[in-house]
Amino acid sequence: MIDANLLIDPVPTGWEICTLAEVCDRVKDSYTPIEGGDTPYIGLEHLAQGFPAFVGRGSESDIKSSKTAFQIGDILFGKLRPYLRKGAQAGCDGISSTDILVFRAKDRCESAFLKYLVHADEFISHAKSTTSGVQHPRTSWPSLRDFKLSLPPLPEQKKIAHILSTVQRAIEAQERIIQITTELKKALMHKLFTEGLRNEPQKQTGIGPAPEGWEVVKLGALFEKQPQNGIYKHRREYGSGTQILRIDDFSNDGNVVTGAGNRVALARSEVKTYGLEAGDIVINRVNSLSHLGKTALIGAIGDEIVFESNMMRFSVNESQVLKEYVFKFLNSPLTKKQIIGTAKRAVAQSSINQSDVKSIIVPMPSLEEQGEIVAALDAIGAKITHSTDKAVVLRDLFRTLLHELMTAKTRVRKFEIQVSQAELKRC
């Protein structure tokens, strides 16, 4: 077992050495769900990973077996796979999964401080080292109760919690912006690809309304480079060699890809056959239905890149259509609907073939209007990227402050930290 702890040597003045059991109790109040009841229910899926927040909640009407009752202010910590860092402070009374430990702060501990304590690296390391079970590793209260820490006095606990909660609120604000802007982007995509920018009268097509002046063609009619499936290599051949593009290298909303995170050993003939070029479009052809059709546009690449067998690549004739326009349309809900309609379903995954891709119907404005549509979507995409980058910086700040404050490397009594919105915007 790793002897992970939060003991500080020398102990700062006013701090005290104690165990987790001395700062909180484990709540074991059992609750039997009532049929049709509406008491809030929290399962592991409702706890954010790596951050002290919730990502939704259920209701007691969704469950059958006995659960643990919690009160507002209690800390809910996921004991299954504790390395996922799932822990948050309850904002209401409710019931939780038995895979969640419920902690209630004692008088010597501020509940909001305890919320951040269970996210400290040292606490997570201790929890990981005390798990049992290979497939479903769990820690337990008897294993966690002896976790040792240096506890600051209550006034300092409150200041630490205030600082961290200020940064947390800033992160959550950015995530709300990202969510709202992403939904706006989806709505804008639908409007642009069905109405255009010229206020033209509408006509009905095979995929719904489109401006009267637009052509509606099958994607196969726009190809310059015909579709080609990627290369399969056994996992033992990964590690070094040529870059190989995988599905994890780009998001569901699509990316302009210039590099890949994995490498594989290939012969020169294989690199020549499967090598990607700037302007290629790569589409996911085998995956779960939610990821099927993920599309990337290959940008300016410095090193050679090939692509895996669960993808397909092609390029378009830019005298007819802008590659950026096709790329964005393929990542739109209109294309997703077409892909779902033609996908071959299986138990674990679905697939599309080259014929399916060639049959995707594409609404075609003039090249000029295509460019304007691309620019409009790029503008809103830039806003999402900007907020995402800010959220990443703020999360890094949060983790740094969490470590510095919990280990007394930074002391709140030595300076007044005013984390104003203006300051956070500069992050």
C-alpha positions, 0 to 999 in steps of 0.5 A, a space after each residue: 500500500 502506498 503511504 499517501 498522506 497530506 501531512 505537512 512538516 513542519 506543521 504550520 502554526 494553528 494547523 493540527 494533525 488528524 485523520 479523515 475519520 476525525 474530520 468527518 463521519 461516514 453517513 450510513 442512513 439507509 433509504 428504501 425507494 418509494 414507487 413513484 417517489 421524486 426524491 433526487 437520486 445521485 449515481 456515479 454517472 451524475 458525478 463529474 469526473 475530475 472536478 467537484 460538480 454534478 452532471 445531472 441527477 435522477 429520481 428515486 422512481 428510477 431505482 428499486 433497491 435500498 440506497 444511502 440517504 444524504 443531506 444538503 452539504 454532505 460530500 458524495 465520493 465515488 468509491 468505485 474506480 476512485 482514480 476517476 476523482 468523482 466527488 461533489 457537495 450535495 446541494 439538496 437532500 437526496 439518496 445516492 448509489 451504494 457505490 458512493 460514500 457519503 461524508 458529513 463534516 464534523 464541527 472542526 471541518 468546513 464542509 466546502 473544504 472537505 469537498 476539495 480535500 477529497 480531490 487532492 492528489 494525495 487523497 486520491 493516491 491513498 484511495 487508489 492504493 486501498 482498492 480491491 477487485 480487478 474488474 471493479 476496483 473499490 475503496 472503502 470507508 475502513 480504508 479511507 478513515 485512516 488517511 492522515 492530513 494536516 488540517 488548517 483552522 476553520 477560518 483558513 479552511 473557509 478562505 481556502 474553500 472560497 478561493 477554490 470555489 471562485 475558480 470553480 465558478 469561473 470554470 463552470 461559467 466557461 462550460 456554460 458558454 461552451 454548451 450554449 454556443 455549441 447548441 447555437 452552432 447546431 442551430 446555425 448549421 441547420 439554418 445555413 444548410 437549409 435556408 442559406 444566406 440570400 433569403 431565397 424561396 425554398 424547395 423540397 429536396 431528398 433531405 428537406 428544404 433548400 433554397 431554390 437556386 441551390 443544386 442538390 447532389 450526391 457526394 460521390 459526384 463531387 469526388 476528385 479522389 475516390 474513397 479508400 479504407 484505411 490500413 489495419 495493423 496489429 496493436 503490437 506494431 504500434 509504438 514507433 514509425 509513421 504517424 497513424 490517425 485514430 478516431 480519438 485524434 478528432 472530436 465529434 464536431 470535427 477537426 482540421 488535423 495536422 498530426 496524430 498521437 500514435 505511430 505504427 511500423 509500416 513498409 514504404 509501400 504502405 505509407 505510399 498507399 495510405 498516406 494522407 495529404 492536405 485536403 483529404 477528408 477522413 470519415 469514421 466508417 465503423 464505430 458506435 452509432 454516436 461516433 459513426 460519421 465523425 469527420 476530419 479535414 487534413 490540414 498542412 501536415 509536416 510528417 507523414 500520416 496514414 489512417 486506420 482501417 475504421 476510417 475512409 478517406 477521399 477528396 473533392 473537386 474544388 472547382 465544384 465545391 469547397 473542401 471546407 464546406 463539405 467538411 462542415 456539412 458532413 459534421 452537421 446534424 443533416 448528415 448525421 441523420 442520413 448516416 444513421 438512416 443507412 448504417 448497418 447495425 450490430 450489437 457493439 457497433 455500426 458501419 457505413 460503406 463507400 456506397 453509403 458515403 457516395 450516396 450522402 446528399 449535399 445541398 450546393 450553393 454557389 462557391 461564393 455562398 459556400 465560402 460565406 457559410 464556412 466563414 460564419 461557422 468558423 466564427 462561432 467555432 472560434 468562440 467555442 475554441 476560445 472558451 474551451 482554451 480558457 476553461 483548460 487554463 482555469 482547470 490548470 489553475 484550479 489543480 495548482 491552487 488545490 495542491 498549493 493550498 492543501 499543502 500550505 505551500 501557499 498561505 491565504 493569510 499572507 495575502 488577500 487573493 481577489 479572484 475577480 472576473 476581470 482577473 479570471 478573464 486574463 487566464 
